[in-house]
Amino acid sequence: MKKIAYVLLTLTALFVITTAFAAEAKVPSTSISKALQIAKNKDDYAGLKSAKFDVEGKIYNISYVTKNGNVETLKISKVSGKEVK
C-alpha cells in the first residue's frame, strides 16, 4: 500500500511541475539576437562593444559604438522587447 501511495504522490508531483513549466513557457520573451537587431537598427550604430544579460531585472544591456566614436548603452527588456529608460 505504501508503494502505491508513493507512486501516486510522485505522479502528482510530476504533473504539478510540468504544468508549472508549461505555464512559464507561454510567457513571451525576446531573444538576444532580437535585442541585438534592435540595437543595430539605431541610426547612430557603428559597432557592438558588449552585450550582457541582467538576470534579476530580465534586461539586456547592450553597449555599442556610435558613428562619432562615443559609447552608448541600450537596455532592452526581455519580456516586452522594448527599450527601457
Residue, then its C-alpha position, 0 to 999 in steps of 0.5 A: m500500500k505504501k508503494i502505491a501511495y508513493v507512486l501516486l504522490t510522485l505522479t502528482a508531483l510530476f504533473v504539478i511541475t510540468t504544468a508549472f513549466a508549461a505555464e512559464a513557457k507561454v510567457p513571451s520573451t525576446s531573444i538576444s539576437k532580437a535585442l541585438q537587431i534592435a540595437k543595430n537598427k539605431d541610426d547612430y550604430a557603428g559597432l557592438k562593444s558588449a552585450k550582457f544579460d541582467v538576470e534579476g531585472k530580465i534586461y539586456n544591456i547592450s553597449y555599442v559604438t556610435k558613428n562619432g566614436n562615443v559609447e552608448t548603452l541600450k537596455i532592452s527588456k526581455v519580456s516586452g522587447k522594448e527599450v527601457k529608460 
